[in-house]
C-alpha cells in the first residue's frame, strides 16, 4: 500500500462497506436482479454495482490515498486533514434517493415534478459521471463511459412520465450541472468542504432545482396537497434565498459601523427573494402560498402550541448563551465540546417534540431556518452593516479544526442533518426515518463525544475516536429510537413488529444503531452530514421493510470478508487489473 498502512486501509474500506452494503441490500430486494416484475433498479442498479465494485477495489488498492481532485480545482481548495471522500460523492445521494422509493414514498400515482423514481435515476447519472471523471481514465475513455451511462439511463431507466428526448435532456443536464456545481462550491467556498461533501451538496441542489423546473413545466393548479406544497415551498425558497445572496453580493462593502446603504441593500434583497419565491409557488399552483403557510402553522391549536413552545425555549437558550458569552472562557477541550454539543441538545428539544406533534409545522420551520442561516452567513462573509466581525467572533467560539474555510459549516451541517430526513419523509409519519438526524446528532453524537472525551481510553485503529464513545453512541441511539417509536405509537404489534424484518423491530433498530456507531467512528467526513442521511436510508431499508433477500446478505458478507484475503494476493490482483 502506497502512503497508507493496513489499519488506515481497513478503516476506509469498512467505512465504505456501510453505505455500499445498505445499497446492495436494497437493490437486491427491490429489483436487482429482477426477481419480480419491477425494474426499479435494473439499469441504474447495474451502474451502481459497477460504482460499488470500483470504490471497493479503490479502497483496497494503492489508489486509496485518493490523490485525484475534480478537474478545474486544486488540492488546496479542499478541507485539510481529512480523507477526500470520493466514495461519498458517488454513493450518498443515490443511497438516499433509493431509500426514498421504499414504503410510502414509492407511491407515484399522485406525484408531481421528477417523482421518487426520476430522482433515483438522476442521482445515479450524477454518481456515474462523478466517479468516471475521477477514475484516472483517459479523457476520451471517461467521456465515452459518461455518454454511454447517460444514454442507458435515459432510454431504459424506470421513468414515471415524459418521452425519450426529455429523459436524455434531464440526465445530461443533471450530469453537467453536478460537475459545474461541485466546481463552484469548491472554488467559491475554499477549504470548507471535502470533495465528497461538495459533490453530495451539489448533487442535492441539482436535484431540487430540476424537480422545481419539472413542476414549472407540469403545473397542476388547484392541487394544494400538503406534501406537494411543502416540497414546492422548500425548493422555491431555496431559489429565492439564492437571489438574496446574489443581491447582497453586489452591495458595497463596509467593514465597520452601521451603514444605511447596507440596510437598504438588505431590505431590497429580502423583498426580491420573498417576492420571487411567492411568484414561483403561485405560478405552479395558482394559489396564495402565504395564506397557505399561515393557515398551516396557525390554523390549528397544535401549531400554535408548538410556536409558543419554540419561543419560550429559544428565549431561555438565548439568555443562557448570552450569560455564557460574558463569563470567562475556558480553553479546555472538554468545555469546547460541551459548548458545541449544547446546540445538539437544543436541536433535540426543538425538533423531536415538534415532529411528533405536527410534522407539517416542523417542515416549514426547517425551510425558514435554512433560508435565515444562509442569509446570515452571507452577511457575515460579506461583512455587511458592520456585523461581519461580530458574527465571526461569536461563531469561532464554537468551531473546531473542520471550520477553517471561508464558510463556518458546523451550524449548517447540524441544521441540514436534522432537516433533510424530515424533508424527505415529507409529513408521511415514518418517525424513525424522519428523526434520524435529530436522534443521531442530538442524542447519540453528543453522548459519544462527551463520553469518549471524558472516559475514552481505547482508540479505534487509525482514528482518534474511542471504543467507549462508540458504545455510548450505540446505546444512546437505541434508547432514543425506541423512545420515539413509543411516543409516536409505533408498538411492536403493528405492521413493523417482531414477525417482520429479521424477526424483528428491536433487532432492526439495533442493527441500524450499530452500523451508525461504527460509521461515526470510522469516517473522516463531517458526521453531521453523512450519518443522518445514511441512517435515514438504513431505517427505510432495515426497519420499514417486510423482508430482506438472503442473496444480498451473502453479497454483503462477502464484501466484509474481502480484507481477510492476504495482502500479497490483493497486490497480485491489482497488478493483473
Phi, psi and omega per residue, in radians:
X1 nan 2.201 -3.081
X2 -1.495 2.088 3.030
X3 1.190 0.349 -3.098
X4 -2.740 2.258 -3.135
X5 -1.449 3.068 -3.057
X6 -1.124 -0.728 -3.115
X7 -1.075 -0.744 3.134
X8 -1.152 -0.700 3.138
X9 -1.107 -0.766 3.141
X10 -1.173 -0.637 3.100
X11 -1.067 -0.806 3.141
X12 -1.177 -0.640 -3.115
X13 -1.151 -0.843 -3.091
X14 -1.276 -0.444 2.973
X15 -1.079 -0.759 -3.141
X16 -1.191 -0.521 -3.095
X17 -1.128 -0.458 -3.068
X18 -1.195 -1.021 3.103
X19 -1.154 -0.632 3.141
X20 -1.179 -0.720 3.099
X21 -1.087 -0.706 3.092
X22 -1.073 -0.760 -3.122
X23 -1.170 -0.663 3.087
X24 -1.114 -0.778 3.090
X25 -0.982 -0.798 -3.109
X26 -1.189 -0.786 -3.061
X27 -1.174 -0.706 3.134
X28 -1.175 -0.571 -3.127
X29 -1.384 -0.639 -3.007
X30 -1.797 0.338 2.950
X31 2.416 0.087 3.090
X32 -2.350 2.011 -0.093
X33 -1.123 2.764 -3.012
X34 -1.295 1.382 3.122
X35 -1.185 -0.396 3.096
X36 -2.150 -2.791 -3.045
X37 -1.423 -0.190 -3.065
X38 -1.298 2.565 3.041
X39 -2.135 0.515 -3.079
X40 -0.983 -0.652 -3.073
X41 -2.123 0.271 -3.024
X42 -1.068 -1.112 -3.139
X43 -1.359 -0.893 3.072
X44 -1.019 -0.581 3.137
X45 -1.148 -0.664 3.080
X46 -1.057 -0.800 3.133
X47 -1.130 -0.720 3.136
X48 -1.167 -0.593 3.068
X49 -1.123 -0.669 3.066
X50 -1.111 -0.749 3.128
X51 -1.097 -0.785 3.140
X52 -1.064 -0.793 3.133
X53 -1.065 -0.723 -3.138
X54 -1.089 -0.817 -3.086
X55 -1.216 -0.614 3.065
X56 -1.122 -0.757 3.082
X57 -1.117 -0.714 -3.120
X58 -1.100 -0.683 -3.113
X59 -1.248 -0.351 3.130
X60 -1.803 -0.037 -3.077
X61 -1.794 -3.100 -3.140
X62 -1.272 -0.073 3.114
X63 -1.566 0.106 -3.017
X64 -1.196 -0.261 3.089
X65 -1.231 -0.161 2.944
X66 1.020 0.995 -3.079
X67 -1.447 -0.193 -3.101
X68 -1.252 2.526 3.029
X69 -2.213 2.875 -3.126
X70 -1.174 2.369 3.094
X71 -0.951 2.368 -3.117
X72 1.599 0.017 3.120
X73 -2.213 2.964 3.131
X74 -2.179 2.758 -3.116
X75 -1.032 -0.604 -3.113
X76 -1.180 -0.225 -3.130
X77 -1.436 -0.208 -3.089
X78 -1.703 2.819 3.109
X79 -1.151 2.377 -3.027
X80 -1.534 2.955 3.092
X81 0.955 0.712 3.095
X82 -2.638 2.597 3.014
X83 -1.071 2.283 -3.104
X84 -0.987 -0.476 3.010
X85 1.261 0.683 3.090
X86 -0.997 -0.621 -3.117
X87 -1.012 -0.715 -3.139
X88 -1.203 -0.579 3.076
X89 -1.125 -0.483 3.138
X90 -1.731 -0.119 -3.028
X91 -2.117 -0.591 -2.911
X92 -1.134 -0.919 -3.081
X93 -1.165 -0.772 3.050
X94 -1.038 -0.649 3.104
X95 -1.058 -0.807 -3.118
X96 -1.189 -0.733 -3.136
X97 -1.179 -0.568 3.054
X98 -1.156 -0.754 3.115
X99 -1.084 -0.522 3.135
X100 -1.105 -0.430 -3.135
X101 -1.433 -0.118 -3.054
X102 -1.602 2.419 3.072
X103 1.366 -2.388 -3.076
X104 -1.099 -0.548 -3.087
X105 -1.192 -0.267 -3.117
X106 -1.425 -0.082 3.129
X107 -1.435 1.818 -3.022
X108 -1.791 0.132 -3.002
X109 -1.121 -0.568 -3.098
X110 -2.017 0.353 -3.090
X111 -1.363 2.740 3.064
X112 -2.246 2.959 -3.125
X113 1.242 -2.503 -3.122
X114 -1.233 -0.612 -3.002
X115 1.385 2.848 -3.092
X116 -1.127 -0.700 3.130
X117 -1.149 -0.756 3.109
X118 -1.080 -0.709 3.106
X119 -1.113 -0.658 3.103
X120 -1.107 -0.773 -3.136
X121 -1.109 -0.787 -3.109
X122 -1.178 -0.617 3.105
X123 -1.138 -0.651 3.078
X124 -1.162 -0.684 3.105
X125 -1.068 -0.774 3.134
X126 -1.165 -0.710 3.105
X127 -1.126 -0.695 -3.131
X128 -1.105 -0.886 -3.121
X129 -1.160 -0.645 3.096
X130 -1.075 -0.794 -3.102
X131 -1.205 -0.759 -3.104
X132 -1.133 -0.717 -3.112
X133 -1.138 -0.439 -3.122
X134 -1.843 0.225 -3.052
X135 -1.442 -0.151 -3.119
X136 1.514 0.075 3.099
X137 -1.270 2.874 3.094
X138 -1.136 2.774 -3.076
X139 -1.031 -0.787 -3.127
X140 -1.127 -0.729 -3.135
X141 -1.166 -0.739 -3.134
X142 -1.143 -0.703 3.108
X143 -1.144 -0.682 3.124
X144 -1.118 -0.739 3.111
X145 -1.156 -0.678 3.105
X146 -1.082 -0.811 -3.138
X147 -1.125 -0.714 3.130
X148 -1.099 -0.742 3.106
X149 -1.128 -0.718 3.124
X150 -1.085 -0.803 -3.136
X151 -1.148 -0.698 3.131
X152 -1.092 -0.761 -3.140
X153 -1.201 -0.661 -3.121
X154 -1.221 -0.612 -3.055
X155 -1.540 -0.523 -3.011
X156 -2.238 0.216 3.117
X157 -1.314 2.776 -3.129
X158 -1.376 1.197 -3.106
X159 -1.366 2.606 3.126
X160 -1.632 -0.467 -3.065
X161 -2.749 2.972 3.081
X162 1.620 2.998 3.124
X163 -1.924 3.117 -3.026
X164 -1.093 -0.722 -3.141
X165 -1.063 -0.737 3.109
X166 -1.121 -0.705 -3.132
X167 -1.109 -0.768 3.123
X168 -1.058 -0.774 3.128
X169 -1.093 -0.756 -3.126
X170 -1.107 -0.821 -3.101
X171 -1.151 -0.761 3.128
X172 -1.122 -0.746 3.117
X173 -1.092 -0.713 -3.140
X174 -1.125 -0.732 -3.134
X175 -1.124 -0.776 -3.137
X176 -1.196 -0.740 -3.082
X177 -1.142 -0.687 -3.133
X178 -1.185 -0.624 3.100
X179 -1.138 -0.827 3.136
X180 -1.180 -0.659 3.133
X181 -1.141 -0.722 3.102
X182 -1.117 -0.760 3.071
X183 -1.021 -0.763 -3.122
X184 -1.096 -0.785 -3.126
X185 -1.086 -0.765 -3.089
X186 -1.227 -0.721 -3.065
X187 -1.334 -0.691 -3.073
X188 -1.484 -0.371 3.132
X189 -2.182 1.174 -2.986
X190 -1.143 2.557 3.066
X191 1.051 0.327 3.118
X192 -1.728 -0.363 -3.037
X193 -2.413 2.699 2.868
X194 -1.423 2.983 3.139
X195 -1.076 -0.765 -3.140
X196 -1.120 -0.731 3.117
X197 -1.120 -0.777 3.139
X198 -1.090 -0.717 3.130
X199 -1.146 -0.747 3.137
X200 -1.111 -0.725 3.119
X201 -1.120 -0.798 -3.141
X202 -1.094 -0.701 3.137
X203 -1.147 -0.720 3.103
X204 -1.092 -0.745 3.121
X205 -1.136 -0.722 3.125
X206 -1.071 -0.752 3.116
X207 -1.079 -0.734 3.131
X208 -1.114 -0.756 -3.140
X209 -1.165 -0.705 3.119
X210 -1.193 -0.619 3.081
X211 -1.159 -0.706 3.092
X212 -1.115 -0.735 3.103
X213 -1.087 -0.698 3.107
X214 -1.106 -0.644 3.109
X215 -1.207 -0.598 3.101
X216 -1.129 -0.588 -3.121
X217 -1.544 -0.276 3.119
X218 -2.173 1.115 -3.071
X219 -1.177 2.479 3.042
X220 -2.229 1.333 -3.082
X221 -1.130 2.485 -3.129
X222 1.549 -0.208 3.103
X223 -1.549 1.654 -3.137
X224 -1.872 1.090 3.078
X225 -1.363 2.367 -3.081
X226 -1.001 -0.732 -3.137
X227 -1.129 -0.801 3.120
X228 -1.111 -0.740 -3.101
X229 -1.125 -0.702 3.137
X230 -1.074 -0.799 3.135
X231 -1.115 -0.753 -3.125
X232 -1.132 -0.724 3.102
X233 -1.080 -0.750 3.132
X234 -1.068 -0.867 -3.074
X235 -1.198 -0.737 3.119
X236 -1.161 -0.679 3.108
X237 -1.135 -0.600 3.077
X238 -1.106 -0.743 3.097
X239 -1.151 -0.726 3.103
X240 -1.089 -0.677 3.097
X241 -1.145 -0.687 3.074
X242 -1.059 -0.661 3.081
X243 -1.130 -0.691 3.100
X244 -1.068 -0.774 3.141
X245 -1.090 -0.706 3.123
X246 -1.092 -0.740 3.123
X247 -1.152 -0.727 3.118
X248 -1.121 -0.594 -3.136
X249 -1.124 -0.526 3.136
X250 -1.445 -0.113 -3.108
X251 -1.252 2.609 3.072
X252 -1.153 2.571 -3.073
X253 -1.541 2.375 3.043
X254 -2.403 2.017 -3.060
X255 -1.455 -0.386 -3.090
X256 -2.365 2.599 3.042
X257 1.328 2.815 3.110
X258 -1.507 2.219 -3.092
X259 -1.929 2.325 3.087
X260 -1.147 -0.655 3.117
X261 -1.093 -0.740 3.106
X262 -1.076 -0.709 3.131
X263 -1.101 -0.723 3.109
X264 -1.104 -0.782 3.122
X265 -1.037 -0.736 -3.127
X266 -1.147 -0.684 3.103
X267 -1.167 -0.727 3.108
X268 -1.096 -0.754 3.135
X269 -1.089 -0.792 3.140
X270 -1.088 -0.751 3.124
X271 -1.113 -0.743 3.136
X272 -1.123 -0.761 3.137
X273 -1.131 -0.782 3.138
X274 -1.135 -0.751 3.131
X275 -1.118 -0.720 3.138
X276 -1.154 -0.740 3.121
X277 -1.072 -0.823 -3.138
X278 -1.077 -0.695 -3.119
X279 -1.135 -0.707 -3.140
X280 -1.091 -0.829 -3.099
X281 -1.139 -0.738 3.130
X282 -1.124 -0.614 3.141
X283 -1.182 -0.715 -3.081
X284 -1.276 -0.778 -3.008
X285 -1.808 -0.298 -3.066
X286 1.172 0.469 -3.117
X287 -2.276 2.799 3.133
X288 -1.447 1.889 -3.056
X289 -1.189 -0.624 -3.125
X290 -1.110 -0.699 3.123
X291 -1.132 -0.705 3.139
X292 -1.136 -0.744 -3.130
X293 -1.116 -0.782 -3.138
X294 -1.079 -0.778 -3.140
X295 -1.168 -0.648 -3.139
X296 -1.147 -0.637 -3.080
X297 -1.525 -0.784 -3.031
X298 -1.793 -0.083 -3.056
X299 -1.345 -0.218 3.136
X300 -2.142 2.690 3.117
X301 -1.130 -0.631 3.131
X302 -1.096 -0.748 3.106
X303 -1.071 -0.720 3.129
X304 -1.170 -0.682 3.108
X305 -1.113 -0.718 3.114
X306 -1.092 -0.736 3.107
X307 -1.083 -0.748 3.108
X308 -1.105 -0.732 3.113
X309 -1.079 -0.769 3.097
X310 -1.078 -0.751 -3.124
X311 -1.085 -0.797 -3.128
X312 -1.149 -0.728 -3.129
X313 -1.162 -0.752 3.126
X314 -1.178 -0.602 3.079
X315 -1.090 -0.805 3.112
X316 -1.124 -0.748 -3.127
X317 -1.132 -0.710 3.117
X318 -1.099 -0.729 3.125
X319 -1.110 -0.700 -3.136
X320 -1.180 -0.765 3.139
X321 -1.165 -0.621 3.082
X322 -1.128 -0.692 3.104
X323 -1.165 -0.711 3.123
X324 -1.132 -0.593 -3.129
X325 -1.168 -0.456 -3.123
X326 -1.555 -0.248 3.135
X327 -1.485 2.698 3.114
X328 -1.029 2.326 -3.098
X329 -1.463 2.533 3.095
X330 -1.783 2.443 -3.110
X331 -1.590 0.065 -3.107
X332 -1.208 2.599 -3.141
X333 -1.159 -0.591 3.137
X334 -1.131 -0.748 -3.136
X335 -1.151 -0.641 3.086
X336 -1.102 -0.728 3.118
X337 -1.135 -0.699 3.127
X338 -1.093 -0.737 3.117
X339 -1.102 -0.779 -3.127
X340 -1.151 -0.781 -3.072
X341 -1.312 -0.243 3.059
X342 -1.110 -0.549 3.079
X343 -1.199 -0.593 3.096
X344 -1.155 -0.725 3.101
X345 -1.124 -0.717 3.093
X346 -1.065 -0.653 3.118
X347 -1.083 -0.709 3.119
X348 -1.100 -0.804 -3.121
X349 -1.130 -0.560 -3.130
X350 -1.366 -0.780 -2.869
X351 -1.691 -0.700 -3.056
X352 -1.087 -0.893 3.111
X353 -1.098 -0.623 -3.126
X354 -1.137 -0.712 3.139
X355 -1.167 -0.748 -3.140
X356 -1.091 -0.609 -3.123
X357 -1.385 -0.859 -3.074
X358 -2.727 1.673 -3.130
X359 -1.029 -0.573 -3.090
X360 -1.080 -0.771 -3.136
X361 -1.135 -0.708 3.134
X362 -1.156 -0.667 3.093
X363 -1.015 -0.857 3.134
X364 -1.151 -0.704 3.138
X365 -1.077 -0.708 3.090
X366 -1.106 -0.687 3.127
X367 -1.074 -0.826 3.133
X368 -1.114 -0.729 -3.120
X369 -1.094 -0.727 3.131
X370 -1.109 -0.741 3.111
X371 -1.072 -0.736 3.127
X372 -1.136 -0.735 3.136
X373 -1.089 -0.778 -3.124
X374 -1.115 -0.781 3.136
X375 -1.122 -0.742 3.137
X376 -1.121 -0.728 3.119
X377 -1.166 -0.598 3.075
X378 -1.126 -0.745 3.092
X379 -1.085 -0.685 -3.137
X380 -1.161 -0.837 -3.096
X381 -1.146 -0.673 -3.104
X382 -1.483 -0.087 3.113
X383 0.984 0.793 3.138
X384 -1.440 2.511 3.017
X385 1.041 0.415 3.102
X386 1.244 0.145 -3.080
X387 -1.612 -0.272 -3.030
X388 -1.025 -0.809 -3.104
X389 -1.132 -0.753 -3.136
X390 -1.141 -0.741 3.130
X391 -1.147 -0.698 3.109
X392 -1.098 -0.754 3.120
X393 -1.066 -0.719 3.135
X394 -1.184 -0.777 -3.073
X395 -1.177 -0.610 -3.087
X396 -1.200 -0.240 3.083
X397 -1.223 -0.291 -3.040
X398 -2.136 0.310 -3.081
X399 -1.770 2.861 3.059
X400 -2.278 -2.827 -3.042
X401 -1.142 -0.315 -3.131
X402 -1.402 -0.267 -3.104
X403 -1.786 1.095 -3.127
X404 -1.900 -0.033 -3.088
X405 -1.556 -2.981 -3.128
X406 -1.118 -0.672 -3.102
X407 -1.804 2.360 3.007
X408 -1.428 1.919 -2.964
X409 -1.650 -0.185 -3.009
X410 -1.019 -0.889 -3.095
X411 -1.241 -0.537 3.081
X412 -1.133 -0.825 -3.127
X413 -1.122 -0.639 3.105
X414 -1.112 -0.795 3.132
X415 -1.154 -0.835 -3.102
X416 -1.136 -0.706 3.127
X417 -1.089 -0.617 3.086
X418 -1.384 -0.572 -2.975
X419 -1.480 -0.692 -3.011
X420 -1.037 -0.786 3.071
X421 -1.046 -0.628 3.088
X422 -1.166 -0.741 3.108
X423 -1.106 -0.714 -3.128
X424 -1.205 -0.713 3.089
X425 -1.116 -0.652 2.965
X426 0.952 0.961 3.030
X427 1.157 0.258 -3.121
X428 -1.357 -0.311 3.053
X429 1.605 0.244 3.037
X430 -1.401 1.525 -2.861
X431 -1.140 -0.707 -3.117
X432 -1.149 -0.686 3.127
X433 -1.237 -0.765 -3.091
X434 -1.132 -0.644 -3.109
X435 -1.688 0.328 -3.141
X436 -1.009 -0.796 -3.131
X437 -1.193 -0.722 -3.125
X438 -1.103 -0.769 -3.098
X439 -1.292 -0.748 -3.098
X440 -1.177 -0.721 -3.085
X441 -1.554 -0.760 -3.053
X442 -1.308 -0.606 -3.082
X443 -1.833 -1.093 -2.979
X444 -1.185 -0.823 -3.111
X445 -1.128 -0.638 3.103
X446 -1.127 -0.819 3.113
X447 -1.095 -0.737 -3.127
X448 -1.098 -0.743 -3.098
X449 -1.153 -0.831 -3.076
X450 -1.255 -0.743 3.129
X451 -1.177 -0.757 -3.140
X452 -1.112 -0.667 -3.124
X453 -1.281 -0.631 -3.059
X454 -1.517 -0.689 -3.023
X455 -2.073 -0.122 -3.047
X456 -1.206 2.340 3.109
X457 -2.364 -0.450 -3.128
X458 -1.767 2.001 -3.076
X459 -1.690 2.545 3.013
X460 -1.188 2.583 3.123
X461 -1.052 2.401 3.033
X462 1.108 0.487 3.098
X463 -2.723 2.821 3.121
X464 -1.569 -0.098 -3.126
X465 -1.273 2.630 -3.082
X466 -1.912 2.706 3.102
X467 -1.143 -0.645 3.123
X468 -1.108 -0.709 3.098
X469 -1.129 -0.710 3.100
X470 -1.114 -0.709 3.086
X471 -1.063 -0.729 3.091
X472 -1.126 -0.666 3.100
X473 -1.039 -0.879 -3.073
X474 -1.144 -0.826 -3.090
X475 -1.102 -0.806 -3.114
X476 -1.169 -0.619 -3.136
X477 -1.220 -0.686 3.081
X478 -1.051 -0.818 3.141
X479 -1.098 -0.759 -3.105
X480 -1.121 -0.753 -3.135
X481 -1.109 -0.773 -3.126
X482 -1.182 -0.616 3.077
X483 -1.120 -0.723 3.137
X484 -1.183 -0.721 3.100
X485 -1.050 -0.721 3.115
X486 -1.154 -0.754 -3.103
X487 -1.127 -0.589 -3.131
X488 -1.502 -0.159 3.115
X489 1.574 0.357 3.104
X490 -1.522 1.356 3.118
X491 -1.314 2.864 -3.091
X492 -1.349 -0.111 3.071
X493 -1.636 0.221 3.122
X494 -1.592 -2.869 -3.066
X495 -1.117 -0.362 -3.104
X496 -2.025 1.031 -3.025
X497 -1.784 -2.850 -3.059
X498 -1.133 -0.411 -3.108
X499 -1.491 0.085 -3.094
X500 -1.828 -2.484 -2.984
X501 -0.750 2.097 3.111
X502 0.987 0.032 3.003
X503 2.164 0.136 -1.017
X504 -2.878 -0.918 -3.042
X505 0.111 -1.236 -3.093
X506 -1.159 -0.680 3.124
X507 -1.118 -0.740 3.097
X508 -1.069 -0.745 3.095
X509 -1.063 -0.732 -3.123
X510 -1.125 -0.734 3.120
X511 -1.075 -0.759 3.115
X512 -1.079 -0.795 -3.087
X513 -1.156 -0.679 3.089
X514 -1.122 -0.756 3.129
X515 -1.074 -0.726 3.140
X516 -1.214 -0.605 3.083
X517 -1.129 -0.735 3.096
X518 -1.148 -0.712 3.119
X519 -1.094 -0.726 3.130
X520 -1.082 -0.582 -3.127
X521 -1.353 -0.492 -2.998
X522 -1.695 -0.491 -2.954
X523 -1.394 2.533 3.003
X524 -1.683 -0.159 3.135
X525 -1.327 2.974 3.120
X526 -1.217 1.979 -3.040
X527 -1.163 -0.354 3.080
X528 -1.170 -0.291 3.124
X529 -1.760 -0.894 -2.973
X530 -1.369 -0.620 -3.074
X531 -1.191 -0.838 3.139
X532 -1.055 -0.737 -3.106
X533 -1.236 -0.682 3.083
X534 -1.163 -0.670 3.117
X535 -1.178 -0.649 3.067
X536 -0.990 -0.832 3.137
X537 -1.150 -0.694 -3.121
X538 -1.121 -0.723 3.122
X539 -1.098 -0.776 -3.137
X540 -1.113 -0.619 -3.056
X541 -1.536 -0.547 -2.998
X542 -1.868 -0.456 -3.136
X543 -1.784 -0.801 -3.098
X544 -1.741 0.857 3.065
X545 -2.296 2.494 -3.051
X546 -1.380 -0.412 -3.131
X547 -2.845 3.060 3.118
X548 -2.391 2.376 3.126
X549 -1.235 2.204 3.126
X550 -1.215 -0.381 3.033
X551 -1.084 -0.747 3.126
X552 -1.156 -0.599 3.088
X553 -1.095 -0.718 3.110
X554 -1.119 -0.724 3.135
X555 -1.097 -0.790 3.126
X556 -1.117 -0.716 3.092
X557 -1.051 -0.681 3.100
X558 -1.138 -0.680 3.081
X559 -1.042 -0.776 -3.114
X560 -1.188 -0.455 -3.082
X561 -1.523 -0.199 -3.090
X562 -0.976 -0.752 -3.129
X563 -1.099 -0.239 3.098
X564 -1.311 -0.248 3.086
X565 -1.159 2.380 3.121
X566 -0.932 2.446 -3.074
X567 -1.110 -0.542 3.116
X568 -1.108 -0.630 3.093
X569 -1.145 -0.713 3.116
X570 -1.113 -0.676 3.115
X571 -1.118 -0.735 3.092
X572 -1.094 -0.734 3.098
X573 -1.091 -0.710 3.112
X574 -1.098 -0.688 3.134
X575 -1.181 -0.609 3.108
X576 -1.179 -0.795 -3.113
X577 -1.245 nan nan
